[in-house]
Amino acid sequence: MKWVFVSHPYKDDPKGNKKRVDTICRELAERDDILPISPLHLFSFLENDDKREEILQVCFRLIDICDEVWIYGNSEGCRKEKMYALLKGKKVIDKCGD
């Protein structure tokens, strides 16, 4: 099974973005070959954005253990996750056009 880190914008529309990632992860989980790793779900209990850098560091650790990083946006966080993944030699797939 392939572990896929789902990189998606959050802070500009928390509720809407969470809903979109719910759909993405549900579709990926229905496949037998992918385990979606979603930081939006992992940190959904946080109600504000004051721990952004700490969360980003956890995202980097999650990227370390994933096989691929799928990018679903062009936010600052998505760009940082993409750059980190590329520096670590991870396969990065840009899903913005999908």
Secondary structure, DSSP 8 states (H G I E B T S, - for coil): -EEEEEE---TTSHHHHHHHHHHHHHHHHHSSSEEEE-HHHHTTT--SSTTHHHHHHHHHHHHHH-SEEEE---SHHHHHHHHHHHHTT-EEEE-TT-
